[in-house]
Amino acid sequence: MSAVGTSGRDLSVYIHVPFCAVRCGYCDFNTYTATELGGGGSQAEYAQNAMREMDLTLAADRAEGYDYEQVSTVFFGGGTPTLLPADDLVGMLEHLRTLIPLAADAEITTEANPDSVTRASLSRLAAGGITRVSIGMQSAVPSVLATLDRTHDPEKVPQAVAWAKEVGLDVSLDLIYGTPGETIADVDTSVKAALACGVDHMSAYSLIIEGNTAMARQLRRGELEAPDPDDMADKYELVDDLARADGLSWYEVSNWARTPQQRSRHNLAYWRGTDWWGIGPGAHRHRDGLRSWNVKHPSRYARMLAEGEIPVADSEEVAAEDRLVERIMLELRIVDGLAVDVVPEERREMLAVHRDRGHLDADALAAGRAVLTRQGRLLADAVIRDLVP
């Protein structure tokens, strides 16, 4: 691909910290507990390995004519990034800053569990440049947390939020709904508990049970009951009702914020198809239509870096038609919606069909944008299927 005109672009950076204290039964992410890790790729050496990958990645990009004016967002995800010492997270951020300037208003987020932070660790993160923490609350109901194999005490969530706010961090709480055995009353309890913490951002994701997880095996053995789609829809509507009543508005199907300034700019960068680095084992990156992904295991990741290799497992040039499909899939999920002229001409008649079914906002469509209504958000996948080539 031509590298003409590739200087001066903004970059987002995702840093994957693949360590967890306990593996949750529903989790399909590339994460490892201490007993699963084996030799090499330890937590102690992780920060140095990630910084080495940053060095090699920037050198490779520059060799191909790509350079960056600034980093606009950084996201430490996992896993549980806050299992690492706060100094390690700050050190990685400071190293990145020596390679590419951080924007003056850069959004720097770390994920955390309620029991993986202290006031002192959050204070160190804030002093070191972290601006936002996304706390994995998941539920306020102990029985639901137990089904999810979450080990934190739900009573710790308000304290963690209070500490984060005291040191000047923006806070998001992340919820999961649709856990087997969870009632509509449980969801009501959890959302109200999250909102009572006074956060300005909330995520609520429907539980998806992937086939290779412990929870999927429990389903196959009949130990758990699969979520019901109608029940999931009722729970989503309850989440949305409670969020709106508290002054939060949806800006992506599963995300709500009090103001546009409090939306996750890092996630919006993904949904809008911008460039990002993926640093860490199994992390994915995207640059101008080229997608690549790293080797998954931390031990192999560390070995490749020690040998001076970028730890990429494979890459692909995303075809124009596939890029169009992805653009429709991602942009239709956000509140700004999708420009009508992006939809292939032969599929545009379906816009009016979904407007008449109540899935697309009529006023927005008249103004040239396809924006989901709440009913449309519940059926987003079906709407998308009718609009892609």
C-alpha positions as CSV (number, residue, x, y, z in Angstrom):
1,M,0.0,0.0,0.0
2,S,1.3,3.5,-0.8
3,A,2.6,5.5,2.1
4,V,2.1,8.8,0.4
5,G,0.6,11.4,2.7
6,T,0.9,9.3,5.9
7,S,2.7,11.8,8.1
8,G,0.8,13.9,10.7
9,R,-1.9,11.3,11.5
10,D,-3.2,10.6,14.9
11,L,-2.8,7.2,16.6
12,S,-4.6,5.3,19.2
13,V,-2.7,2.7,21.2
14,Y,-4.1,-0.4,22.9
15,I,-1.8,-2.1,25.4
16,H,-3.0,-5.7,26.2
17,V,-2.0,-6.9,29.7
18,P,-2.9,-10.6,29.6
19,F,-2.8,-11.4,33.3
20,C,-5.7,-12.3,35.6
21,A,-5.8,-13.4,39.2
22,V,-8.6,-15.9,38.3
23,R,-10.0,-17.0,35.0
24,C,-13.7,-16.2,34.8
25,G,-15.9,-18.9,33.3
26,Y,-17.4,-16.7,30.5
27,C,-14.1,-15.2,29.4
28,D,-12.7,-15.9,25.9
29,F,-10.0,-13.2,26.0
30,N,-6.3,-13.9,25.6
31,T,-5.5,-14.0,29.4
32,Y,-3.5,-16.1,31.7
33,T,-3.4,-16.8,35.4
34,A,0.0,-17.4,37.1
35,T,-0.5,-21.2,36.9
36,E,-1.3,-21.1,33.2
37,L,1.6,-18.9,32.2
38,G,4.4,-21.4,32.3
39,G,8.0,-20.2,31.7
40,G,8.8,-16.8,30.3
41,G,6.6,-13.8,29.6
42,S,6.2,-13.1,33.3
43,Q,4.4,-10.2,34.8
44,A,7.7,-8.8,36.1
45,E,9.2,-8.4,32.7
46,Y,6.0,-7.5,30.8
47,A,6.4,-3.7,30.8
48,Q,9.9,-3.9,29.4
49,N,8.7,-6.3,26.7
50,A,5.8,-4.0,25.8
51,M,8.2,-1.0,25.5
52,R,10.5,-3.0,23.3
53,E,7.5,-3.8,21.0
54,M,6.7,-0.1,20.8
55,D,10.2,0.7,19.7
56,L,10.2,-2.0,17.0
57,T,6.7,-1.1,15.8
58,L,7.5,2.6,15.4
59,A,10.7,1.8,13.5
60,A,8.9,-0.6,11.2
61,D,6.1,2.0,10.5
62,R,8.6,4.7,9.8
63,A,10.6,2.4,7.4
64,E,7.4,2.1,5.4
65,G,6.7,5.8,5.4
66,Y,4.2,6.0,8.2
67,D,4.6,8.5,11.0
68,Y,2.3,10.0,13.6
69,E,1.8,13.5,14.8
70,Q,0.4,12.5,18.2
71,V,-1.3,9.8,20.2
72,S,-4.8,10.8,21.0
73,T,-5.9,7.8,23.1
74,V,-4.3,5.0,25.1
75,F,-6.2,2.0,26.6
76,F,-4.6,-0.5,28.9
77,G,-6.9,-3.6,28.6
78,G,-6.7,-7.2,29.6
79,G,-6.8,-9.2,31.6
80,T,-6.4,-7.0,34.5
81,P,-3.8,-4.3,33.8
82,T,-3.9,-3.1,37.5
83,L,-2.4,-6.5,38.6
84,L,0.8,-4.8,37.4
85,P,2.4,-2.2,39.7
86,A,1.1,1.3,38.9
87,D,4.7,2.2,38.2
88,D,4.8,-0.3,35.3
89,L,1.7,1.2,33.7
90,V,3.0,4.7,34.1
91,G,6.4,3.6,32.8
92,M,4.9,2.2,29.6
93,L,2.9,5.4,29.1
94,E,6.0,7.5,29.7
95,H,8.0,5.4,27.2
96,L,5.3,5.8,24.6
97,R,5.4,9.6,25.1
98,T,9.2,9.6,24.3
99,L,8.4,8.0,20.9
100,I,5.3,9.9,19.8
101,P,3.9,13.0,21.6
102,L,0.7,12.6,23.5
103,A,-2.1,15.0,22.6
104,A,-2.6,17.7,25.2
105,D,-6.1,16.3,25.8
106,A,-5.2,12.6,25.4
107,E,-7.6,10.1,26.9
108,I,-5.6,7.5,28.8
109,T,-7.7,4.7,30.2
110,T,-6.9,1.6,32.2
111,E,-9.3,-1.2,33.0
112,A,-9.3,-2.4,36.6
113,N,-11.2,-4.7,38.9
114,P,-12.7,-3.3,42.1
115,D,-10.2,-5.4,44.2
116,S,-7.1,-4.7,42.1
117,V,-6.8,-1.0,43.1
118,T,-6.1,1.0,46.2
119,R,-6.3,4.7,46.7
120,A,-2.5,4.9,46.6
121,S,-2.3,3.0,43.3
122,L,-5.0,5.1,41.7
123,S,-3.2,8.2,42.9
124,R,0.0,7.0,41.3
125,L,-1.8,6.3,38.0
126,A,-3.4,9.8,38.0
127,A,-0.1,11.5,38.8
128,G,1.5,9.5,36.0
129,G,-0.9,10.6,33.3
130,I,-3.8,8.1,33.4
131,T,-7.0,10.1,33.0
132,R,-9.7,7.5,33.2
133,V,-10.4,4.1,34.8
134,S,-12.9,1.5,33.6
135,I,-13.9,-0.7,36.5
136,G,-15.3,-4.2,35.9
137,M,-18.3,-4.2,38.2
138,Q,-20.3,-6.7,36.1
139,S,-23.1,-7.0,38.7
140,A,-24.0,-5.9,42.2
141,V,-25.6,-9.2,43.0
142,P,-23.4,-11.8,44.7
143,S,-25.1,-14.9,43.1
144,V,-24.7,-13.4,39.7
145,L,-21.0,-12.6,40.3
146,A,-20.6,-16.2,41.5
147,T,-22.0,-17.6,38.3
148,L,-19.6,-15.4,36.4
149,D,-16.7,-16.6,38.6
150,R,-16.1,-13.0,39.6
151,T,-14.3,-12.9,43.0
152,H,-14.7,-9.3,44.1
153,D,-17.0,-8.1,46.8
154,P,-19.6,-5.9,45.2
155,E,-19.4,-3.6,48.3
156,K,-15.9,-2.7,47.1
157,V,-17.2,-1.0,43.9
158,P,-18.4,2.3,45.5
159,Q,-15.1,2.6,47.4
160,A,-13.0,2.1,44.3
161,V,-15.1,4.7,42.4
162,A,-14.8,7.2,45.3
163,W,-11.0,6.7,45.4
164,A,-10.7,7.2,41.6
165,K,-12.8,10.4,41.7
166,E,-10.9,11.7,44.7
167,V,-7.6,11.6,42.7
168,G,-9.2,13.2,39.6
169,L,-9.9,10.2,37.4
170,D,-12.9,9.9,35.2
171,V,-14.7,6.6,35.9
172,S,-16.7,4.2,33.9
173,L,-18.4,1.1,35.3
174,D,-18.8,-2.0,33.2
175,L,-21.8,-4.3,33.6
176,I,-22.8,-7.6,32.0
177,Y,-26.5,-8.6,31.8
178,G,-28.0,-11.9,30.7
179,T,-26.0,-14.2,33.1
180,P,-27.8,-17.6,33.5
181,G,-30.1,-17.3,36.5
182,E,-30.1,-13.5,36.6
183,T,-33.5,-12.0,37.0
184,I,-34.8,-8.6,35.8
185,A,-34.7,-7.5,39.4
186,D,-31.0,-8.4,39.6
187,V,-30.3,-6.1,36.6
188,D,-32.4,-3.4,38.2
189,T,-30.3,-3.7,41.4
190,S,-27.0,-3.7,39.5
191,V,-27.7,-0.7,37.3
192,K,-29.1,1.3,40.2
193,A,-26.0,0.5,42.3
194,A,-23.7,1.6,39.4
195,L,-25.5,4.8,38.9
196,A,-25.6,5.5,42.7
197,C,-21.8,5.7,42.5
198,G,-22.2,8.9,40.5
199,V,-20.3,7.8,37.4
200,D,-20.6,9.7,34.1
201,H,-20.1,6.7,31.9
202,M,-21.5,3.2,31.9
203,S,-21.1,0.1,29.7
204,A,-23.6,-2.8,29.7
205,Y,-22.9,-5.7,27.5
206,S,-25.1,-8.7,26.9
207,L,-23.4,-11.9,27.9
208,I,-22.1,-13.9,24.9
209,I,-21.1,-17.4,25.8
210,E,-18.3,-18.5,23.6
211,G,-18.0,-22.2,22.7
212,N,-14.6,-22.8,24.3
213,T,-15.3,-21.4,27.7
214,A,-16.0,-23.1,31.0
215,M,-19.5,-21.5,31.0
216,A,-20.2,-23.1,27.6
217,R,-19.2,-26.5,29.0
218,Q,-21.6,-25.9,31.9
219,L,-24.4,-25.2,29.4
220,R,-23.7,-28.3,27.4
221,R,-23.8,-30.4,30.6
222,G,-27.2,-28.8,31.5
223,E,-25.8,-27.1,34.6
224,L,-26.9,-23.7,33.4
225,E,-29.7,-22.4,31.2
226,A,-29.0,-20.5,28.1
227,P,-30.1,-16.8,28.0
228,D,-33.4,-16.1,26.4
229,P,-33.3,-13.4,23.6
230,D,-36.6,-11.8,24.7
231,D,-35.4,-11.7,28.3
232,M,-32.1,-10.1,27.1
233,A,-34.1,-7.5,25.2
234,D,-36.2,-6.7,28.3
235,K,-33.0,-6.3,30.3
236,Y,-31.4,-4.0,27.7
237,E,-34.5,-1.8,27.8
238,L,-34.3,-1.6,31.6
239,V,-30.6,-0.6,31.4
240,D,-31.5,2.1,28.9
241,D,-34.4,3.4,30.9
242,L,-32.4,3.7,34.1
243,A,-29.4,5.3,32.4
244,R,-31.6,7.9,30.7
245,A,-33.4,8.6,33.9
246,D,-30.0,9.3,35.5
247,G,-29.0,11.7,32.7
248,L,-26.8,9.3,30.7
249,S,-27.5,9.0,26.9
250,W,-26.5,6.2,24.6
251,Y,-23.8,6.9,22.1
252,E,-23.1,3.3,21.1
253,V,-25.4,0.3,21.5
254,S,-23.8,-0.8,24.7
255,N,-22.4,2.5,26.1
256,W,-23.9,5.5,27.8
257,A,-22.3,8.8,28.8
258,R,-23.5,11.9,30.6
259,T,-22.0,14.3,28.1
260,P,-20.3,13.9,24.7
261,Q,-17.0,14.8,26.3
262,Q,-17.4,11.7,28.6
263,R,-17.7,9.2,25.8
264,S,-14.9,6.7,25.4
265,R,-12.8,8.3,22.6
266,H,-10.6,5.3,22.4
267,N,-13.6,3.0,21.6
268,L,-15.0,5.6,19.2
269,A,-11.6,5.4,17.3
270,Y,-12.2,1.7,16.8
271,W,-15.8,2.2,15.7
272,R,-14.8,4.9,13.2
273,G,-12.0,2.7,11.7
274,T,-9.0,5.0,12.6
275,D,-5.4,3.8,13.0
276,W,-4.3,2.0,16.2
277,W,-1.4,0.0,17.5
278,G,-2.0,-3.2,19.4
279,I,0.8,-3.8,21.9
280,G,1.0,-7.1,23.9
281,P,0.3,-10.8,23.4
282,G,-2.6,-11.4,21.0
283,A,-3.2,-7.7,20.4
284,H,-4.5,-6.5,17.0
285,R,-3.5,-3.4,15.2
286,H,-4.8,-1.5,12.2
287,R,-3.1,0.8,9.8
288,D,-4.7,2.2,6.7
289,G,-6.5,-1.0,5.8
290,L,-3.7,-3.3,6.9
291,R,-4.6,-5.5,9.9
292,S,-2.1,-7.5,11.9
293,W,-2.2,-9.5,15.2
294,N,0.5,-10.6,17.6
295,V,1.3,-14.1,18.8
296,K,-0.9,-15.0,21.7
297,H,1.2,-16.7,24.4
298,P,3.3,-14.3,26.6
299,S,6.3,-16.7,26.5
300,R,6.5,-16.8,22.7
301,Y,5.9,-13.0,22.6
302,A,8.8,-12.4,25.0
303,R,11.1,-14.8,23.0
304,M,10.4,-13.0,19.7
305,L,11.1,-9.6,21.2
306,A,14.3,-10.9,22.8
307,E,15.4,-11.9,19.3
308,G,14.6,-8.4,17.9
309,E,11.5,-9.5,16.1
310,I,8.1,-7.7,16.1
311,P,5.9,-10.5,17.6
312,V,3.3,-10.5,14.7
313,A,1.6,-13.8,14.1
314,D,0.0,-12.8,10.8
315,S,-1.5,-9.9,8.8
316,E,-4.0,-9.2,6.1
317,E,-4.8,-6.4,3.7
318,V,-8.6,-5.8,4.2
319,A,-10.3,-5.8,0.8
320,A,-12.4,-2.8,-0.1
321,E,-15.7,-4.7,0.1
322,D,-14.8,-6.0,3.6
323,R,-13.8,-2.6,4.7
324,L,-17.2,-1.3,3.6
325,V,-19.0,-4.1,5.5
326,E,-17.0,-3.3,8.6
327,R,-17.7,0.4,8.3
328,I,-21.5,-0.2,8.1
329,M,-21.3,-2.7,11.0
330,L,-19.4,-0.3,13.3
331,E,-20.8,3.1,12.4
332,L,-24.4,2.1,12.5
333,R,-23.9,1.1,16.2
334,I,-23.0,4.7,17.2
335,V,-25.4,7.6,17.9
336,D,-24.0,9.6,14.9
337,G,-25.0,6.8,12.7
338,L,-24.0,6.2,9.1
339,A,-24.1,8.4,6.1
340,V,-26.7,7.1,3.7
341,D,-24.4,7.3,0.7
342,V,-22.1,4.8,2.3
343,V,-24.8,2.1,1.9
344,P,-24.4,0.3,-1.4
345,E,-27.0,1.7,-3.9
346,E,-28.6,-1.7,-4.4
347,R,-29.3,-1.9,-0.6
348,R,-30.5,1.6,0.0
349,E,-34.2,0.6,-0.4
350,M,-33.8,-1.3,2.9
351,L,-33.3,2.0,4.7
352,A,-36.9,3.0,4.1
353,V,-38.0,-0.5,5.0
354,H,-36.3,-0.2,8.4
355,R,-37.5,3.3,8.9
356,D,-41.1,2.1,8.4
357,R,-40.5,-0.8,10.8
358,G,-39.3,1.7,13.5
359,H,-35.7,0.6,13.4
360,L,-34.2,3.8,11.9
361,D,-34.9,7.4,13.0
362,A,-37.1,9.0,10.4
363,D,-35.8,12.6,10.9
364,A,-32.1,11.5,10.8
365,L,-32.8,9.5,7.6
366,A,-34.4,12.5,6.0
367,A,-31.2,14.4,6.8
368,G,-29.0,11.8,5.1
369,R,-28.0,9.6,8.1
370,A,-29.1,6.1,9.2
371,V,-29.4,6.2,13.0
372,L,-30.9,3.4,15.1
373,T,-33.9,3.9,17.2
374,R,-34.0,2.0,20.5
375,Q,-36.0,-0.8,18.8
376,G,-33.4,-0.7,16.1
377,R,-30.6,-1.1,18.7
378,L,-32.3,-4.3,19.8
379,L,-32.2,-5.6,16.2
380,A,-29.0,-4.0,15.1
381,D,-27.6,-7.2,13.6
382,A,-30.6,-7.7,11.5
383,V,-30.6,-4.1,10.2
384,I,-26.9,-4.4,9.4
385,R,-27.4,-7.6,7.4
386,D,-29.9,-5.8,5.2
387,L,-27.5,-2.9,4.4
388,V,-24.2,-4.7,3.7
389,P,-23.3,-5.8,0.2
